[in-house]
Amino acid sequence: MAESTKGFSGAEIEAAVKAGLLHAFMDGEREVETKDIVERARQIQPTSVVKREQIESLRSWAKEHMAIDAGGSGLAPITEATAAERALEM
């Protein structure tokens, strides 16, 4: 299932699980199987693919504006110049 949901958000995985559950229920009220979820996941285009350019643009903007990297690389010190620059952007 992990391969079928590569690049998916939690919400997209949840949607695939719910669709798989519904499919199993509609198919004679049987228990859901992994294949039900995988089949439904294949019908979903993850936001990370659909909005790839926008996500890359946002990441680039964040790096340029010294946003904190969630990976833990930290934040460069704010100087008077960068503080003034940020204030103008708001």
MDAnalysis code that builds the backbone (N, CA, C; Angstrom):
import MDAnalysis as mda
import numpy as np

u = mda.Universe.empty(270, n_residues=90, atom_resindex=np.repeat(np.arange(90), 3), trajectory=True)
u.add_TopologyAttr("name", ["N", "CA", "C"] * 90)
u.add_TopologyAttr("resid", np.arange(1, 91))
u.add_TopologyAttr("resname", ["MET", "ALA", "GLU", "SER", "THR", "LYS", "GLY", "PHE", "SER", "GLY", "ALA", "GLU", "ILE", "GLU", "ALA", "ALA", "VAL", "LYS", "ALA", "GLY", "LEU", "LEU", "HIS", "ALA", "PHE", "MET", "ASP", "GLY", "GLU", "ARG", "GLU", "VAL", "GLU", "THR", "LYS", "ASP", "ILE", "VAL", "GLU", "ARG", "ALA", "ARG", "GLN", "ILE", "GLN", "PRO", "THR", "SER", "VAL", "VAL", "LYS", "ARG", "GLU", "GLN", "ILE", "GLU", "SER", "LEU", "ARG", "SER", "TRP", "ALA", "LYS", "GLU", "HIS", "MET", "ALA", "ILE", "ASP", "ALA", "GLY", "GLY", "SER", "GLY", "LEU", "ALA", "PRO", "ILE", "THR", "GLU", "ALA", "THR", "ALA", "ALA", "GLU", "ARG", "ALA", "LEU", "GLU", "MET"])
u.atoms.positions = np.array([
    [0.820, -1.185, 0.000],
    [0.000, 0.000, 0.000],
    [0.866, 1.253, 0.000],
    [2.023, 1.205, 0.635],
    [2.899, 2.371, 0.705],
    [3.315, 2.833, -0.692],
    [3.598, 1.898, -1.581],
    [3.988, 2.273, -2.943],
    [2.832, 2.945, -3.685],
    [1.623, 2.513, -3.418],
    [0.449, 3.064, -4.107],
    [0.109, 4.467, -3.630],
    [0.596, 4.839, -2.453],
    [0.247, 6.145, -1.883],
    [1.464, 7.067, -1.754],
    [2.495, 6.800, -2.522],
    [3.687, 7.645, -2.477],
    [3.322, 9.074, -2.887],
    [3.709, 10.036, -2.063],
    [3.410, 11.436, -2.339],
    [2.040, 11.881, -1.845],
    [1.282, 10.985, -1.250],
    [-0.050, 11.316, -0.762],
    [0.041, 12.053, 0.576],
    [-0.907, 12.917, 0.801],
    [-1.064, 13.541, 2.114],
    [-1.882, 12.589, 2.986],
    [-1.938, 12.884, 4.270],
    [-2.757, 12.082, 5.164],
    [-4.220, 12.085, 4.746],
    [-4.709, 13.236, 4.300],
    [-6.107, 13.352, 3.877],
    [-6.379, 12.505, 2.633],
    [-5.398, 12.440, 1.738],
    [-5.578, 11.637, 0.523],
    [-5.573, 10.144, 0.848],
    [-4.733, 9.743, 1.786],
    [-4.740, 8.339, 2.230],
    [-6.066, 8.028, 2.910],
    [-6.529, 8.951, 3.739],
    [-7.827, 8.766, 4.394],
    [-8.935, 8.592, 3.360],
    [-8.917, 9.392, 2.303],
    [-9.937, 9.288, 1.257],
    [-9.885, 7.919, 0.581],
    [-8.681, 7.406, 0.337],
    [-8.540, 6.085, -0.281],
    [-9.074, 4.992, 0.642],
    [-8.794, 5.112, 1.926],
    [-9.285, 4.121, 2.902],
    [-10.807, 4.159, 2.963],
    [-11.374, 5.361, 3.045],
    [-12.841, 5.470, 3.109],
    [-13.485, 4.934, 1.842],
    [-12.892, 5.221, 0.686],
    [-13.445, 4.717, -0.577],
    [-13.332, 3.195, -0.633],
    [-12.224, 2.647, -0.128],
    [-12.063, 1.195, -0.079],
    [-13.077, 0.542, 0.831],
    [-13.322, 1.170, 1.981],
    [-14.341, 0.660, 2.914],
    [-15.726, 0.657, 2.270],
    [-16.051, 1.747, 1.610],
    [-17.352, 1.855, 0.950],
    [-17.483, 0.806, -0.147],
    [-16.420, 0.638, -0.920],
    [-16.451, -0.369, -1.991],
    [-16.699, -1.766, -1.417],
    [-15.996, -2.104, -0.348],
    [-16.173, -3.425, 0.273],
    [-17.598, -3.592, 0.804],
    [-18.132, -2.539, 1.409],
    [-19.495, -2.597, 1.936],
    [-20.507, -2.801, 0.811],
    [-20.310, -2.035, -0.277],
    [-21.239, -2.126, -1.405],
    [-21.101, -3.465, -2.142],
    [-19.989, -4.127, -1.943],
    [-19.730, -5.410, -2.592],
    [-20.113, -6.556, -1.657],
    [-21.303, -6.517, -1.125],
    [-21.806, -7.599, -0.292],
    [-21.454, -7.488, 1.167],
    [-21.206, -6.278, 1.639],
    [-20.906, -6.033, 3.050],
    [-19.763, -6.919, 3.556],
    [-18.750, -7.075, 2.750],
    [-17.595, -7.879, 3.153],
    [-16.566, -7.000, 3.852],
    [-15.576, -7.639, 4.470],
    [-14.503, -6.892, 5.128],
    [-13.602, -6.254, 4.071],
    [-13.104, -5.086, 4.408],
    [-12.214, -4.388, 3.487],
    [-10.877, -5.124, 3.412],
    [-10.309, -5.130, 2.215],
    [-9.000, -5.736, 1.994],
    [-8.048, -4.665, 1.469],
    [-6.775, -4.926, 1.609],
    [-5.763, -3.968, 1.137],
    [-5.972, -3.631, -0.327],
    [-6.330, -4.625, -1.125],
    [-6.519, -4.377, -2.559],
    [-7.630, -3.350, -2.816],
    [-8.642, -3.311, -1.953],
    [-9.709, -2.316, -2.105],
    [-9.149, -0.903, -1.977],
    [-8.292, -0.727, -0.978],
    [-7.710, 0.589, -0.730],
    [-6.729, 0.956, -1.839],
    [-5.909, -0.001, -2.253],
    [-4.919, 0.248, -3.308],
    [-5.616, 0.624, -4.610],
    [-6.684, -0.084, -4.948],
    [-7.429, 0.234, -6.173],
    [-7.985, 1.649, -6.136],
    [-8.488, 2.055, -4.987],
    [-9.033, 3.411, -4.855],
    [-7.910, 4.451, -4.856],
    [-6.786, 4.125, -4.251],
    [-5.651, 5.052, -4.225],
    [-5.152, 5.326, -5.638],
    [-5.205, 4.336, -6.491],
    [-4.754, 4.511, -7.880],
    [-5.645, 5.479, -8.654],
    [-6.828, 5.736, -8.147],
    [-7.750, 6.664, -8.801],
    [-7.572, 8.100, -8.318],
    [-6.729, 8.287, -7.330],
    [-6.510, 9.612, -6.741],
    [-5.181, 10.168, -7.233],
    [-5.194, 11.402, -7.713],
    [-3.954, 12.083, -8.063],
    [-3.545, 12.942, -6.867],
    [-2.418, 12.641, -6.253],
    [-2.026, 13.392, -5.059],
    [-1.730, 14.864, -5.364],
    [-2.018, 15.692, -4.400],
    [-1.770, 17.130, -4.535],
    [-0.301, 17.393, -4.830],
    [0.594, 16.573, -4.282],
    [2.031, 16.768, -4.510],
    [2.396, 16.620, -5.984],
    [1.569, 15.938, -6.761],
    [1.789, 15.803, -8.196],
    [1.018, 16.887, -8.946],
    [-0.240, 17.060, -8.601],
    [-1.105, 18.014, -9.293],
    [-0.606, 19.458, -9.122],
    [-0.119, 19.768, -7.944],
    [0.314, 21.143, -7.630],
    [1.840, 21.248, -7.489],
    [2.571, 20.392, -8.191],
    [4.032, 20.335, -8.055],
    [4.695, 21.704, -8.238],
    [4.336, 22.414, -9.296],
    [4.966, 23.716, -9.568],
    [4.690, 24.724, -8.454],
    [3.447, 24.749, -7.969],
    [3.100, 25.682, -6.901],
    [3.851, 25.343, -5.612],
    [3.993, 24.069, -5.319],
    [4.698, 23.646, -4.107],
    [6.171, 24.025, -4.205],
    [6.784, 23.789, -5.365],
    [8.187, 24.154, -5.558],
    [8.374, 25.663, -5.445],
    [7.435, 26.417, -6.000],
    [7.499, 27.871, -5.915],
    [7.396, 28.342, -4.472],
    [6.491, 27.750, -3.713],
    [6.324, 28.109, -2.305],
    [7.573, 27.766, -1.496],
    [8.160, 26.612, -1.755],
    [9.398, 26.232, -1.057],
    [10.526, 27.194, -1.383],
    [10.617, 27.578, -2.643],
    [11.649, 28.534, -3.058],
    [11.442, 29.876, -2.365],
    [10.198, 30.332, -2.327],
    [9.892, 31.601, -1.650],
    [10.280, 31.523, -0.175],
    [9.954, 30.408, 0.449],
    [10.254, 30.245, 1.871],
    [11.757, 30.292, 2.127],
    [12.538, 29.635, 1.261],
    [13.991, 29.662, 1.426],
    [14.534, 31.073, 1.262],
    [14.007, 31.794, 0.276],
    [14.469, 33.162, 0.010],
    [14.115, 34.109, 1.148],
    [13.050, 33.822, 1.847],
    [12.593, 34.707, 2.912],
    [12.944, 34.168, 4.296],
    [13.917, 33.275, 4.326],
    [14.488, 32.763, 5.558],
    [13.460, 32.092, 6.468],
    [12.534, 31.385, 5.875],
    [11.582, 30.639, 6.699],
    [12.315, 29.480, 7.351],
    [11.834, 29.026, 8.476],
    [12.441, 27.898, 9.172],
    [12.174, 26.628, 8.383],
    [13.227, 25.888, 8.110],
    [13.120, 24.624, 7.397],
    [12.639, 23.560, 8.381],
    [11.570, 22.870, 8.033],
    [11.030, 21.833, 8.915],
    [12.038, 20.709, 9.134],
    [13.034, 20.636, 8.266],
    [14.074, 19.630, 8.414],
    [15.057, 19.948, 9.514],
    [14.963, 21.156, 10.090],
    [15.779, 21.502, 11.238],
    [17.051, 22.260, 10.931],
    [17.164, 22.862, 9.738],
    [18.405, 23.570, 9.423],
    [18.496, 24.914, 10.122],
    [17.426, 25.340, 10.745],
    [17.488, 26.563, 11.542],
    [17.129, 27.805, 10.766],
    [17.371, 28.929, 11.397],
    [17.006, 30.227, 10.855],
    [18.194, 31.152, 10.998],
    [18.496, 31.851, 9.930],
    [19.602, 32.811, 9.979],
    [19.177, 34.009, 10.814],
    [20.135, 34.686, 11.445],
    [19.799, 35.843, 12.266],
    [19.133, 36.938, 11.431],
    [18.215, 37.647, 12.036],
    [17.535, 38.746, 11.361],
    [18.320, 40.027, 11.608],
    [18.662, 40.672, 10.526],
    [19.344, 41.964, 10.626],
    [18.299, 43.058, 10.479],
    [18.713, 44.297, 10.693],
    [17.768, 45.408, 10.517],
    [17.269, 45.460, 9.086],
    [18.142, 45.173, 8.137],
    [17.761, 45.213, 6.724],
    [16.729, 44.139, 6.400],
    [16.955, 42.906, 6.871],
    [15.996, 41.849, 6.568],
    [14.680, 42.047, 7.320],
    [14.753, 42.611, 8.506],
    [13.521, 42.901, 9.265],
    [12.686, 43.928, 8.530],
    [13.331, 44.968, 8.022],
    [12.609, 46.002, 7.271],
    [12.027, 45.425, 5.985],
    [12.803, 44.570, 5.332],
    [12.348, 43.927, 4.104],
    [11.107, 43.069, 4.358],
    [11.142, 42.284, 5.436],
    [9.988, 41.451, 5.792],
    [8.769, 42.296, 6.130],
    [8.961, 43.395, 6.823],
    [7.843, 44.257, 7.193],
    [7.169, 44.812, 5.952],
    [7.949, 45.152, 4.929],
    [7.374, 45.677, 3.700],
    [6.579, 44.617, 2.937],
    [6.973, 43.360, 3.093],
    [6.283, 42.277, 2.399],
    [4.920, 41.973, 2.994],
    [4.734, 42.296, 4.281],
    [3.466, 41.994, 4.945],
    [2.489, 42.993, 4.530],
])
